[in-house]
Amino acid sequence: MEATALSVGKSVLDGALGYAKSAVAEEVALQLGIQRDHAFIRDELAMMQAFMRAAHDERDNHDVLMTWVKQVRDVAYDAEDCLQDFSVHLHKPSWWRLPRTLQERRRIAKQMKELRARVEDVSQRNLRYQLIKSAGSKPVTSAEQSSITAATIFGIDDARRAAKNDNSKVDLVHLINTPGEDLRVIAVWGTSGDLGQTSIINAAYENPDIKKKFSCRAWVRISHPFNPNDFIQSLVKQFRSAVGVDVLLETKKTGKELAEEFSGYLSENSFLIVLNNLSTFEEWNGVKACLPPNHKKGSRIIVCSLQIEVASLCAGQECQALELKQFSAHQTIYAFYEKDCQDQIKIPVVVSSSDESISTNVALGHQSQGGNEIKVFTKSLTRIKTMASALEESQLIGRQKEKTDIINLISNRSNQELAVISVWGMGGLGKTTLIKDVYESQKLVGVFEKHACVTVMRPFIRKEFLKSLIMQLNVQSSEKKGAIDFAHGARNTAPVMMEVEALINELATLLEGKKCLIVLDDLSSTAEWDNIFGSFPKLDSSCRIIVTTRGESIAKHCSEKQENIYKLKVLDCKDAQDLFTRKVFNEAKDLDKHPELIKEAKMILKKCNGLPLAIVTIGGFLAKQPKVAVEWRKLNEHISAELEMNPELGAIKTILGKSYDGLPYHLKSCFLYTSIFPEDHKISRRRLIRRWSAEGYSREIRDKSSEEVADNYFMELIERSMILPSQLSVNSRKGIDSCQVHDLMREISISKSTEENLVFRMEEGCSSNTQGTVRHLVISTNWEADKSEFENEVDLSRIRSLTVFGKWRSFFISNKMRFLRVLDLEGTSGLVSHHLEHIGRLLHLRYLSLRGCDSIFHLSDSLGNLKQLETLDISNTWIFKLPKTITKLKKLQYLRAGTVYQDDSNEFEELPKVMNNRPCFCMVGLLGFCVACCAPQLLKEFMNMDGDMNRCDVCTECCCAMLPALMAKEGPTWMPRGIGKLKSLRTLGVVNLAWNKAILRGIKGLTQLRKLAVTGINKENSQEFCSVVANISCLESLLVQACGMPGLHGCLEGLASAPKTLQSLKIYGNLVKLPGWVRGLPNLVKLVLRNSRILEHEPALQVLGKLPNLVSLRLWAKSFQVDDLRFTFHPEAFPSLIVLELNDIDGMKSVEFEEGAMLQLERLDFCGKLEETNTGMFSGLPLLRSLKEFMLDSKIYEHAFMEDLQGQLGANPNGPALKRW
């Protein structure tokens, strides 16, 4: 597992080194005369990067090393800041600024020397303390310490309480002497390594009664790797000594003779064997393969292991932990043993939701059939150990449908070829538990001849994996033979002795002509799958392979057919509450009978968000607490601290943390960045990827822009279930337009980012004890702003991003924020124009968002100083004119201003009657302006204006409010001349073409545009507009709008053919007829029509129905102007459509789906007019074979209509859900 400090450090170093190597940095260094210092820093950063990569192999992440890693991270931050600072201050000086320029250059040279000294010192510190060894001298890894979750998962808490209540400890001799003829295993484990284990076991081993009872005794230290030949020889040697044979007189025996002698001892005597230093479950299976499966002499095996998982697995499925002896507060010895059948305790219905293993031990297992065969249980550490002993087939809460679905996939007789079934989902969903239940299902008994269930370990070692797989597949034959036969050659060589090639041959022999079921649990990469599948021989067509993974891309890689990919989702509200109450009260209970707990229970379930792991763990914890609201409220209020410190909840952090640990380092930084956003916040996809790009988390790679790379990062996090797509994301052109972070995953993100001083949130009760330099500052809604506290809380000079979710205060922007890259004020209240008067001082600013700030009316001319700005979002503000200086922003890629009209009325006469009298209206406006200038405070209170407004702000808002065009609605923004100079623009909108004809000529030169939104198209400019659109060869998204009449009528016909790259098209305005060029858009994915007033709907639908890649079609109000509008969707029409929205369409009488129409349709949204909605409006809904949801707005429709709708959906074999919005 890579430490967070190391991951963040590597990410920061990549950014610093990338910029240091850039042509811009080289040019700056040349002009400033600091080439040597720059080259030294660049080369030292490269060496640090190599050292950081070597640090990844250092398993012993001790404090000194982590301290050095953090120092490297900080110096990398500063190096990148300084190098970029030099470039932004580099000017071509005019003669009158020469003195100041010379002074600036001297400052830069001095700062460069200081930076070089710091870099050199940090680099030397690694050598001085020998923190990272060379690649050829990696230290031997010590045994991993048990997780804090052991107390809960493996029954240690129960053993501890039992010892405390009984005031006594269990005697190991007593456990050994427990009556019974079956072979029994007792496993011994200590909380702090092997201290005291040997002495306790030796005392029992040398006990006179034990010596008398067991005629054959042996104490064996397990070698690594396990060698069965040496193991048998050691046992035989000690058994001989026990019966009085002089070992020295014996000659060396052949393998066959040794095996026969060994079998003779075991068949005639009871034995006691101590296995010391057993470290993996594979070794235990190797030991068992050497022993007879049905020994009935009352023999005992004592296992001594440093791994709690291994100890519990060796003891058996129904094992119990008991305390043997406590040496100190840190070291207690426990014994694990399997309970007798009559002593088994029935545990109430539970579901093991633990989905990932804590350590890297292999899970083996198959429940063999037949009275003479041993049981080899599938127990993958914490995966199925969490209450797994009580799990029965009928007890999976909320997972019966999923279980049935997967069993049907496995037993599908129509599938005549090898099937790979992939089950994927985020950690904690219970994938392993579900697949274990499927694996042991009675419905699959006798179906397959060979079985295996293997957990894929990290790091993946092909040889070790094959050993585990072969040992399970070979378990039946080896059990029937009894002990290992050493007399036969390589064919019967134990797998632990084989090399990879021999293992592959052995696997081919075992699987030849066999019908097998193989489970590969916890696959984490496509490379692992390729390696594993490449080792398989040609499997029989009746074979089935089940893969569990957290990544969607891995699931798709493993399973060629989409129907074999199964996404496991969270539990629904009812099942989640049922599971929770069963865990808390040991039975299903109605929470309504506990009204004092309902509110807190709902809060807990909201945080769990249907995640079984969280529900079971938290429910189990609360089961031991008093059932009072105050205790549950404490948990809700301090969930972060509880997850961090409470060992009983540690499993949640451990299992979910594994998803984070498995991320590559560049994705770790991206995920930690999400901790900036509040709980339950829907994070816009565009907002997040542009911020990542501005922060330097993504960089241009060959022909891919940094934004496209960031977009790939976003999808990777979605596929790994680190972030979750929002419900309404299906309307997005790219499939997902926003995301959320699961509450518990967000807690992990907050914990990690706080630990690394990456993000600091100013909120109620926040601590001021920050250590180190904070890079990202967040101001929450509940923080009571105080200037002195704000300036003293953190070092503002190193802040890279400022995000405000609360109310704005003027001191939030400080002159100290020299290196601020991101200023995100989206939706901030109280922000007014004069607060941004000096925005031009933030020379490093790359991202500026004022989206939704409704008290902003203009931007300062100083905006032109932001030469590094890449994103400017002022949409949904009152800014209707951009400053002329914006044309200086050569790096600007994303410019979003104004908004789109929500209707198409744009006539002055349509305003209220009191405003139709122009002279009267102008007089009122002039009076308001005078009041604003003379008594701004009075007018501010009268108009209920928000924020710290000065006289200029009050006057501006008053004038704009009186302006009819702005009072009626928000609208597009006036773009200055020279917009064509912004050659880097990729997104531009919303631009009003009616106000300035020169704008079109400027847009024509923006050949890099991907998205364009315009309004104000008319007969005069339509021809030139069509020419501009045709000239933008890489255009992907186009929005056009014209209000009123004639609107767009005849304005779009001049476009002979639109760019083939167009994927999204939105047309708002009077079309009358669908433009002919629409039929030539093969890559169109999304189409929206509103106010288009198309007169002939059938020809239009025929054209749209033939678009091969159309995924989303949204028809809004006035899209068609037909009195008796009847939609009929014919067979083979809309072959790729997934989403259809019919929203408030006038005159719509019926919607009919014929057999074979819209084969891929998954979601149908409908919002109708009550007076026009009637029974039978929809027909053919049962024929939509892929339909999953019918979304209906919240209007109260007639009962007959609802009954008919529900009846049709009920008749659909896919079982679509009716939902309201």
Stockholm file with secondary structure:
# STOCKHOLM 1.0

chainA/1-1221         MEATALSVGKSVLDGALGYAKSAVAEEVALQLGIQRDHAFIRDELAMMQAFMRAAHDERDNHDVLMTWVKQVRDVAYDAEDCLQDFSVHLHKPSWWRLPRTLQERRRIAKQMKELRARVEDVSQRNLRYQLIKSAGSKPVTSAEQSSITAATIFGIDDARRAAKNDNSKVDLVHLINTPGEDLRVIAVWGTSGDLGQTSIINAAYENPDIKKKFSCRAWVRISHPFNPNDFIQSLVKQFRSAVGVDVLLETKKTGKELAEEFSGYLSENSFLIVLNNLSTFEEWNGVKACLPPNHKKGSRIIVCSLQIEVASLCAGQECQALELKQFSAHQTIYAFYEKDCQDQIKIPVVVSSSDESISTNVALGHQSQGGNEIKVFTKSLTRIKTMASALEESQLIGRQKEKTDIINLISNRSNQELAVISVWGMGGLGKTTLIKDVYESQKLVGVFEKHACVTVMRPFIRKEFLKSLIMQLNVQSSEKKGAIDFAHGARNTAPVMMEVEALINELATLLEGKKCLIVLDDLSSTAEWDNIFGSFPKLDSSCRIIVTTRGESIAKHCSEKQENIYKLKVLDCKDAQDLFTRKVFNEAKDLDKHPELIKEAKMILKKCNGLPLAIVTIGGFLAKQPKVAVEWRKLNEHISAELEMNPELGAIKTILGKSYDGLPYHLKSCFLYTSIFPEDHKISRRRLIRRWSAEGYSREIRDKSSEEVADNYFMELIERSMILPSQLSVNSRKGIDSCQVHDLMREISISKSTEENLVFRMEEGCSSNTQGTVRHLVISTNWEADKSEFENEVDLSRIRSLTVFGKWRSFFISNKMRFLRVLDLEGTSGLVSHHLEHIGRLLHLRYLSLRGCDSIFHLSDSLGNLKQLETLDISNTWIFKLPKTITKLKKLQYLRAGTVYQDDSNEFEELPKVMNNRPCFCMVGLLGFCVACCAPQLLKEFMNMDGDMNRCDVCTECCCAMLPALMAKEGPTWMPRGIGKLKSLRTLGVVNLAWNKAILRGIKGLTQLRKLAVTGINKENSQEFCSVVANISCLESLLVQACGMPGLHGCLEGLASAPKTLQSLKIYGNLVKLPGWVRGLPNLVKLVLRNSRILEHEPALQVLGKLPNLVSLRLWAKSFQVDDLRFTFHPEAFPSLIVLELNDIDGMKSVEFEEGAMLQLERLDFCGKLEETNTGMFSGLPLLRSLKEFMLDSKIYEHAFMEDLQGQLGANPNGPALKRW
#=GR chainA/1-1221 SS CCCHHHHHHHHHHHHHHHHHTSHHHHHHHHHHTCHHHHHHHHHHHHHHHHHHHHHTTCSCCCHHHHHHHHHHHHHHHHHHHHHHHHHHTCCCCCGGGHHHHHHHHHHHHHHHHHHHHHHHHHHHHHHHHTCSCCTTCCCCCCCCCCCTTHHHHTSHHHHHHHHHHHTCCCCHHHHHTCSCSSCEEEEEEETTTTTTHHHHHHHHHTCHHHHHHCSEEEEEECCSSCCHHHHHHHHHHHHHHHTTCCGGGCCCCCHHHHHHHHHHHHHHSCEEEEEESCCCHHHHHHHHHTSCTTCCSCCEEEEECSCHHHHHHHHCTTEEEEEEEECSSSCEEEEEEECCGGGCCCCCSCCCCCCSCSSCCCCCCBCCCSTTSCCBCCCCTHHHHSSGGGCCGGGCTTCHHHHHHHHHHHTCTTCCSCEEEEEECCTTSCHHHHHHHHHTCGGGTTTCSEEEEEECCSSCCHHHHHHHHHHHHTHHHHHHHCSCCCSSCGGGSCGGGCCHHHHHHHHHHHHTTCCEEEEEEEECCHHHHHHHHTTSCCCCTTCEEEEEESCHHHHHHHCSSGGGEEECCCCCHHHHHHHHHHHHHSSCCCGGGCHHHHHHHHHHHHHHTTCHHHHHHHHHHHHTSCSCHHHHHHHHHTHHHHHHHCGGGHHHHHHHHHHHHTSCHHHHHHHHHGGGSCTTCCEEHHHHHHHHHHHTSSCCBTTBCHHHHHHHHHHHHHHTTSSEECGGGGGSTTSCSEEECCHHHHHHHHHHHHHTTCEEEECTTCCCCCCSCCCEEEECTTCCCCHHHHHHHSCGGGCCEEEECSBCCGGGSCTTCTTCCEEECTTCBSCCGGGGTTGGGCTTCCEEECTTCTTCCCCCGGGGGCTTCCEEEEETSSCCBCCGGGGGCTTCCEEEEECCCSSCCCCGGGSCGGGTCHHHHHHHHHHHHHHHHHCHHHHHHHTTCCSSCCHHHHHHHHHHHHSHHHHHCCCCBBCCTTGGGCTTCCEEEEEETTSCTHHHHHHHTCTTCSEEEEECCCTTTHHHHHHHHHHCTTCCEEEEECCSSSTTTTTSTTCSCCCTTCCEEEEESCCSSCCGGGGGCTTCCEEEEESCCBSCHHHHHHHHHTCTTCCEEEECTTSBCCSSEEEEECTTCSTTCCEEEEESCTTEEEEEECTTSCTTCCEEEEECCTTTCCTTSEECGGGCTTCCEEEECSSCCCHHHHHHHHHHHHHSTTCCEEEEC
#=GC SS_cons          CCCHHHHHHHHHHHHHHHHHTSHHHHHHHHHHTCHHHHHHHHHHHHHHHHHHHHHTTCSCCCHHHHHHHHHHHHHHHHHHHHHHHHHHTCCCCCGGGHHHHHHHHHHHHHHHHHHHHHHHHHHHHHHHHTCSCCTTCCCCCCCCCCCTTHHHHTSHHHHHHHHHHHTCCCCHHHHHTCSCSSCEEEEEEETTTTTTHHHHHHHHHTCHHHHHHCSEEEEEECCSSCCHHHHHHHHHHHHHHHTTCCGGGCCCCCHHHHHHHHHHHHHHSCEEEEEESCCCHHHHHHHHHTSCTTCCSCCEEEEECSCHHHHHHHHCTTEEEEEEEECSSSCEEEEEEECCGGGCCCCCSCCCCCCSCSSCCCCCCBCCCSTTSCCBCCCCTHHHHSSGGGCCGGGCTTCHHHHHHHHHHHTCTTCCSCEEEEEECCTTSCHHHHHHHHHTCGGGTTTCSEEEEEECCSSCCHHHHHHHHHHHHTHHHHHHHCSCCCSSCGGGSCGGGCCHHHHHHHHHHHHTTCCEEEEEEEECCHHHHHHHHTTSCCCCTTCEEEEEESCHHHHHHHCSSGGGEEECCCCCHHHHHHHHHHHHHSSCCCGGGCHHHHHHHHHHHHHHTTCHHHHHHHHHHHHTSCSCHHHHHHHHHTHHHHHHHCGGGHHHHHHHHHHHHTSCHHHHHHHHHGGGSCTTCCEEHHHHHHHHHHHTSSCCBTTBCHHHHHHHHHHHHHHTTSSEECGGGGGSTTSCSEEECCHHHHHHHHHHHHHTTCEEEECTTCCCCCCSCCCEEEECTTCCCCHHHHHHHSCGGGCCEEEECSBCCGGGSCTTCTTCCEEECTTCBSCCGGGGTTGGGCTTCCEEECTTCTTCCCCCGGGGGCTTCCEEEEETSSCCBCCGGGGGCTTCCEEEEECCCSSCCCCGGGSCGGGTCHHHHHHHHHHHHHHHHHCHHHHHHHTTCCSSCCHHHHHHHHHHHHSHHHHHCCCCBBCCTTGGGCTTCCEEEEEETTSCTHHHHHHHTCTTCSEEEEECCCTTTHHHHHHHHHHCTTCCEEEEECCSSSTTTTTSTTCSCCCTTCCEEEEESCCSSCCGGGGGCTTCCEEEEESCCBSCHHHHHHHHHTCTTCCEEEECTTSBCCSSEEEEECTTCSTTCCEEEEESCTTEEEEEECTTSCTTCCEEEEECCTTTCCTTSEECGGGCTTCCEEEECSSCCCHHHHHHHHHHHHHSTTCCEEEEC
//
